[in-house]
């Protein structure tokens, strides 16, 4: 279970970081953009979840998705009131979007070369 969770974490986060770094010209800007995106989405989902009292808004935050999937993988009760498969789908969508952007950026580099 530990290997599955850490593999999921590394796969999703590393492709997202590579995606962001392929979109910006400087590594400092990529770091700021990555952490800014994480902080913004986490803040928005936290506010929307608290205001509406609806746990489904936590699907918008990547860290909340890992927080939902982690206990489920380890056989414990997830903290939010929606199926962990929804969080897996959200993480999968983020992973596929990051891969698509990376592929698009690499194709542009191949055309120039």
Helices and strands as residue ranges (DSSP letters): H 2-23, H 27-52, G 55-60, H 62-73, H 84-112
